[in-house]
């Protein structure tokens, strides 16, 4: 029965993972046993799905006395989080790991939102521009064509072609415009889900001008990941081995492989990171300072925050440039089409 229930429960979103880690951190800091904390969380569950997850965790925890095994039994937590919790249990750093996991998933949520925004907003603007042009072609151009015919002449060139296309599509005009607007709504809805956000990020990596944003995104993820790994008591080598799946950027994946190779060749972690090109400038200096002072995990957390701020700034700049550019493009297209029919029409009217 528990297996059937598990299959009906979807994976938790990153904001839910952050909230779960935060709740358990409060339990640990309060001095309550984990089992008692899970029971309190079960009693305070907001919905049946959350209650079902905690029921499965409670049953597994009573059998195993292990939080990581209880999370595995629930079937809704990512292997990465389960592995970190297991490490915290083994090393006795569970409270520290929970604090880092909460921050990690909060940062991941912000990162996904930022990157999705960099893709969704331009696409939605483009969709709206397309909708305006479709309305112009299917409604306005055929109307001008009819006016020219009533005056005993006809449009020529591109305006005539567009008028013919608009007339042919006029029957499906509302359907086309509705489809374009529906696409915009779907993209907005997709950006608010983990799966949709991942798909939009994959799409965004293929768009021109996204290289710097891709690099900042991947570097921020790696810094946050390594901060969490080192805080949990794992080695840098183990953390790099776990980091293969944190970014879909091929350039960053190659740099990561280069970093691992340098460490196998005897380079220390901070030097390997710098030489591989994944971090540079102030970020590399912070990591080097963290290595010298024994606070590498804190330095990497600071670097992750700085890179997140850099990413947000890059995206804001990109959007600030893109919006007026699309408005100008739309104005030129619409204005050009209207002038192409208005100028001949004015000549005809003046000759009457």
ZAMARGU-4260 file (C-alpha; in steps of 0.2 Angstrom, whole numbers, plus 5000, padded with zeros to 4 digits):
<rodrens>
0) 5000/5000/5000 | 5014/5012/5004 | 5022/5008/4987 | 5006/5013/4978 | 5005/5029/4988
5) 5023/5033/4984 | 5020/5032/4965 | 5007/5045/4966 | 5017/5058/4975 | 5028/5069/4964
10) 5046/5074/4968 | 5047/5090/4979 | 5050/5106/4971 | 5066/5116/4976 | 5056/5128/4987
15) 5048/5113/4996 | 5065/5106/4999 | 5071/5122/5006 | 5056/5123/5018 | 5059/5105/5023
20) 5077/5108/5027 | 5072/5123/5037 | 5059/5114/5047 | 5071/5100/5052 | 5084/5113/5056
25) 5072/5121/5069 | 5068/5104/5076 | 5087/5100/5079 | 5090/5117/5086 | 5076/5115/5098
30) 5083/5099/5105 | 5069/5088/5100 | 5072/5071/5093 | 5070/5069/5075 | 5056/5057/5077
35) 5046/5070/5088 | 5050/5083/5075 | 5043/5073/5061 | 5027/5069/5071 | 5025/5088/5074
40) 5027/5091/5055 | 5015/5078/5051 | 5002/5085/5063 | 5005/5102/5055 | 5004/5096/5037
45) 4995/5108/5025 | 4988/5095/5013 | 4985/5076/5012 | 5000/5074/5000 | 5012/5082/5013
50) 5004/5071/5027 | 5007/5055/5016 | 5025/5059/5014 | 5028/5062/5032 | 5018/5046/5036
55) 5030/5036/5025 | 5045/5045/5033 | 5039/5041/5051 | 5036/5023/5047 | 5053/5021/5040
60) 5061/5031/5053 | 5054/5020/5067 | 5061/5005/5058 | 5078/5012/5054 | 5082/5026/5066
65) 5089/5035/5051 | 5083/5051/5043 | 5092/5048/5026 | 5083/5031/5025 | 5067/5038/5030
70) 5069/5051/5016 | 5073/5037/5004 | 5058/5028/5008 | 5047/5043/5005 | 5053/5043/4987
75) 5051/5062/4985 | 5068/5068/4989 | 5083/5070/4977 | 5098/5058/4979 | 5109/5073/4981
80) 5100/5079/4997 | 5098/5061/5004 | 5117/5059/5002 | 5121/5075/5011 | 5109/5071/5025
85) 5117/5054/5027 | 5134/5062/5028 | 5128/5074/5041 | 5121/5059/5051 | 5138/5049/5050
90) 5149/5065/5054 | 5137/5072/5067 | 5135/5088/5058 | 5116/5086/5053 | 5112/5103/5060
95) 5125/5111/5049 | 5120/5101/5034 | 5102/5106/5036 | 5107/5124/5037 | 5117/5123/5021
100) 5104/5113/5012 | 5091/5126/5016 | 5102/5139/5009 | 5107/5128/4994 | 5089/5125/4989
105) 5084/5143/4992 | 5099/5149/4980 | 5094/5135/4968 | 5076/5142/4967 | 5082/5160/4964
110) 5094/5154/4951 | 5081/5144/4942 | 5069/5159/4942 | 5083/5171/4936 | 5088/5160/4921
115) 5069/5156/4917 | 5066/5175/4917 | 5080/5177/4905 | 5072/5165/4893 | 5053/5168/4896
120) 5052/5187/4896 | 5060/5189/4878 | 5050/5175/4871 | 5034/5182/4878 | 5038/5199/4871
125) 5042/5191/4854 | 5025/5182/4855 | 5016/5198/4858 | 5025/5206/4844 | 5020/5192/4833
130) 5002/5193/4838 | 5001/5212/4834 | 5009/5208/4817 | 4996/5194/4814 | 4982/5206/4818
135) 4989/5219/4806 | 4991/5206/4792 | 4974/5197/4794 | 4963/5212/4799 | 4971/5228/4793
140) 4979/5224/4776 | 4963/5215/4769 | 4954/5231/4774 | 4966/5242/4764 | 4965/5230/4750
145) 4946/5232/4749 | 4948/5251/4750 | 4960/5251/4735 | 4948/5241/4725 | 4933/5252/4729
150) 4944/5267/4722 | 4947/5257/4706 | 4965/5252/4709 | 4975/5239/4719 | 4989/5237/4730
155) 5006/5231/4723 | 5022/5223/4730 | 5023/5217/4748 | 5007/5225/4754 | 4997/5215/4741
160) 5005/5199/4745 | 5002/5202/4764 | 4984/5207/4760 | 4981/5191/4750 | 4989/5181/4765
165) 4978/5190/4777 | 4963/5186/4767 | 4967/5168/4766 | 4970/5167/4785 | 4956/5178/4790
170) 4945/5163/4794 | 4957/5156/4806 | 4963/5173/4812 | 4956/5172/4830 | 4962/5154/4831
175) 4980/5159/4827 | 4980/5174/4838 | 4973/5164/4852 | 4986/5150/4849 | 5000/5163/4850
180) 4993/5171/4867 | 4990/5153/4874 | 5009/5149/4870 | 5013/5164/4881 | 5002/5158/4895
185) 5010/5141/4894 | 5027/5148/4895 | 5023/5158/4910 | 5015/5143/4919 | 5030/5132/4914
190) 5042/5144/4922 | 5034/5141/4939 | 5037/5122/4939 | 5054/5113/4941 | 5052/5103/4926
195) 5047/5118/4915 | 5060/5129/4922 | 5073/5115/4918 | 5067/5114/4900 | 5067/5133/4898
200) 5085/5133/4905 | 5090/5120/4892 | 5082/5131/4879 | 5090/5147/4885 | 5107/5139/4884
205) 5105/5138/4865 | 5100/5156/4863 | 5113/5169/4856 | 5121/5180/4869 | 5119/5168/4884
210) 5137/5162/4886 | 5141/5174/4900 | 5125/5170/4909 | 5127/5151/4907 | 5145/5152/4914
215) 5139/5163/4929 | 5124/5151/4932 | 5136/5135/4932 | 5149/5144/4942 | 5136/5149/4955
220) 5129/5131/4956 | 5147/5123/4958 | 5152/5135/4972 | 5136/5132/4981 | 5138/5113/4979
225) 5156/5113/4985 | 5152/5124/5000 | 5139/5111/5005 | 5150/5096/5002 | 5165/5103/5011
230) 5154/5109/5026 | 5147/5091/5027 | 5165/5084/5029 | 5167/5076/5012 | 5183/5080/5002
235) 5185/5091/4987 | 5188/5076/4976 | 5172/5068/4981 | 5163/5084/4979 | 5169/5087/4961
240) 5164/5069/4957 | 5147/5073/4963 | 5146/5089/4953 | 5145/5081/4935 | 5127/5084/4934
245) 5125/5101/4942 | 5126/5110/4925 | 5121/5107/4907 | 5134/5119/4900 | 5146/5109/4890
250) 5160/5122/4892 | 5159/5121/4911 | 5158/5102/4910 | 5175/5102/4901 | 5182/5115/4914
255) 5176/5104/4928 | 5184/5088/4920 | 5200/5099/4918 | 5199/5103/4937 | 5198/5085/4942
260) 5212/5081/4931 | 5223/5094/4939 | 5219/5088/4957 | 5224/5070/4952 | 5240/5078/4945
265) 5244/5085/4963 | 5237/5103/4962 | 5227/5109/4977 | 5208/5112/4976 | 5209/5131/4975
270) 5223/5131/4962 | 5214/5118/4951 | 5198/5129/4951 | 5208/5144/4946 | 5219/5136/4933
275) 5204/5127/4925 | 5196/5144/4921 | 5180/5141/4931 | 5183/5155/4943 | 5193/5171/4940
280) 5196/5188/4947 | 5189/5192/4965 | 5180/5175/4965 | 5197/5166/4963 | 5205/5177/4976
285) 5191/5173/4989 | 5193/5155/4986 | 5212/5156/4988 | 5209/5166/5004 | 5197/5153/5011
290) 5210/5139/5007 | 5223/5148/5017 | 5212/5152/5032 | 5203/5135/5033 | 5186/5143/5029
295) 5185/5136/5011 | 5166/5131/5013 | 5162/5149/5019 | 5172/5157/5005 | 5163/5146/4992
300) 5146/5151/4999 | 5151/5169/4998 | 5157/5166/4980 | 5140/5158/4976 | 5131/5173/4982
305) 5142/5185/4972 | 5139/5175/4957 | 5120/5175/4959 | 5121/5194/4961 | 5131/5195/4945
310) 5119/5183/4936 | 5104/5194/4941 | 5113/5210/4935 | 5117/5202/4918 | 5100/5196/4916
315) 5093/5213/4921 | 5104/5222/4909 | 5100/5210/4895 | 5081/5212/4898 | 5083/5231/4899
320) 5091/5231/4882 | 5080/5218/4874 | 5063/5227/4878 | 5066/5243/4869 | 5074/5233/4854
325) 5059/5223/4852 | 5048/5238/4853 | 5058/5247/4840 | 5057/5232/4828 | 5038/5231/4830
330) 5037/5249/4827 | 5047/5248/4811 | 5038/5233/4805 | 5020/5240/4809 | 5025/5258/4803
335) 5033/5252/4787 | 5018/5241/4782 | 5006/5256/4786 | 5016/5268/4776 | 5017/5256/4761
340) 4998/5257/4759 | 4995/5275/4766 | 5007/5284/4755 | 4999/5277/4738 | 4982/5279/4746
345) 4985/5297/4749 | 4991/5300/4732 | 4975/5292/4725 | 4964/5303/4736 | 4973/5319/4731
350) 4971/5315/4713 | 4952/5313/4714
</rodrens>
